[in-house]
Amino acid sequence: MIARGDLAVEAGYHRLAELQEEILWICEAAHIPVIWATQVLENLVKTGIPSRAEITDAAMSERAECVMLNKGPYIVKAVSSLADIVKRMEGHQYKKAPQLRTLHIASDALKAFDN
């Protein structure tokens, strides 16, 4: 789970964006799903009007497998807006390509066993 508030407390705000990116990379490499829980569309959920920063944050959430929204009187509007933003971003965001070569440990072991 990427929770920006907790991450900033632990690592400081200077490295926040860098650490979010590293967590996404590591989790993808390990095939671990990521929950983007950074008060996504918080103002929209509470007041019905999102901030510009929230729109950008929602767009970046497309890279995660799941997005967490907090409850509020405008939650239906927030879910609809998030779905629209994520759908539009799908064509722009691509998961990182694996950087490690394929490991052949199992197939090499079977070949040695067959000989």
C-alpha positions as CSV (number, residue, x, y, z in Angstrom):
1,M,0.0,0.0,0.0
2,I,1.4,3.4,-0.9
3,A,0.1,5.9,1.7
4,R,1.7,9.2,1.1
5,G,1.2,10.5,4.6
6,D,2.8,7.5,6.3
7,L,5.6,7.5,3.8
8,A,6.4,11.2,4.3
9,V,6.5,10.7,8.1
10,E,8.9,7.8,7.8
11,A,11.2,9.1,4.9
12,G,10.5,12.9,4.7
13,Y,8.7,14.8,2.0
14,H,11.9,15.4,0.0
15,R,12.1,11.7,-1.1
16,L,8.3,11.1,-1.3
17,A,7.9,11.0,-5.1
18,E,11.1,9.0,-5.5
19,L,10.0,6.4,-3.0
20,Q,6.5,6.1,-4.5
21,E,8.2,5.3,-7.8
22,E,10.5,2.8,-6.2
23,I,7.7,1.0,-4.4
24,L,5.8,0.7,-7.7
25,W,8.9,-0.7,-9.5
26,I,9.7,-3.2,-6.7
27,C,6.1,-4.4,-6.4
28,E,5.8,-4.9,-10.1
29,A,9.0,-6.9,-10.3
30,A,7.8,-9.1,-7.4
31,H,4.2,-9.4,-8.8
32,I,2.7,-7.8,-5.7
33,P,-0.4,-5.7,-6.2
34,V,-0.3,-2.1,-5.1
35,I,-3.0,-0.1,-3.4
36,W,-2.8,3.6,-4.1
37,A,-4.1,5.1,-0.8
38,T,-3.0,8.8,-0.9
39,Q,-6.2,10.6,-0.1
40,V,-7.2,10.4,-3.7
41,L,-9.8,12.9,-4.6
42,E,-10.3,13.8,-0.9
43,N,-11.7,17.3,-1.6
44,L,-14.0,15.9,-4.2
45,V,-15.4,13.3,-1.8
46,K,-15.9,15.9,0.9
47,T,-17.0,19.0,-1.0
48,G,-17.8,17.9,-4.5
49,I,-14.9,19.9,-6.1
50,P,-11.5,18.4,-6.6
51,S,-8.2,20.2,-6.4
52,R,-5.8,20.2,-9.4
53,A,-3.3,18.2,-7.4
54,E,-6.0,15.6,-6.7
55,I,-6.7,15.2,-10.4
56,T,-3.0,14.6,-11.0
57,D,-2.8,12.1,-8.1
58,A,-5.8,10.3,-9.4
59,A,-4.2,10.1,-12.8
60,M,-1.0,8.6,-11.3
61,S,-3.1,6.0,-9.4
62,E,-3.7,4.2,-12.8
63,R,-0.3,2.6,-12.3
64,A,-1.5,0.7,-9.2
65,E,-3.9,-2.3,-9.2
66,C,-6.3,-0.7,-6.7
67,V,-7.2,2.8,-5.6
68,M,-8.6,3.6,-2.1
69,L,-11.1,6.4,-1.7
70,N,-12.3,7.7,1.7
71,K,-16.0,8.0,2.4
72,G,-17.9,11.3,2.1
73,P,-21.1,12.8,0.8
74,Y,-19.8,12.9,-2.8
75,I,-18.3,9.4,-3.0
76,V,-20.4,8.4,-6.0
77,K,-19.2,11.5,-7.9
78,A,-15.6,10.7,-6.9
79,V,-15.9,7.0,-8.1
80,S,-17.3,8.2,-11.4
81,S,-14.6,10.8,-11.8
82,L,-11.8,8.4,-10.8
83,A,-13.1,5.8,-13.3
84,D,-13.1,8.4,-16.1
85,I,-9.6,9.7,-15.2
86,V,-8.1,6.2,-15.0
87,K,-9.7,5.2,-18.3
88,R,-8.2,8.2,-20.0
89,M,-4.8,7.5,-18.5
90,E,-4.7,3.8,-19.5
91,G,-3.4,4.8,-23.0
92,H,-0.7,7.0,-21.5
93,Q,0.6,4.9,-18.7
94,Y,2.6,1.7,-19.3
95,K,3.8,-0.7,-16.7
96,K,7.6,-0.8,-16.4
97,A,9.3,-3.5,-18.4
98,P,11.1,-6.1,-16.3
99,Q,14.8,-5.3,-16.0
100,L,15.9,-8.8,-14.9
101,R,16.6,-11.6,-17.4
102,T,14.5,-14.7,-17.2
103,L,15.8,-17.1,-14.5
104,H,16.3,-20.6,-15.8
105,I,17.1,-22.3,-12.5
106,A,14.2,-24.8,-12.6
107,S,14.8,-25.8,-16.3
108,D,18.5,-26.1,-15.8
109,A,18.0,-28.4,-12.8
110,L,15.6,-30.6,-14.8
111,K,18.1,-30.8,-17.6
112,A,20.9,-31.9,-15.2
113,F,18.5,-34.4,-13.6
114,D,17.6,-35.9,-17.0
115,N,21.3,-36.5,-17.9
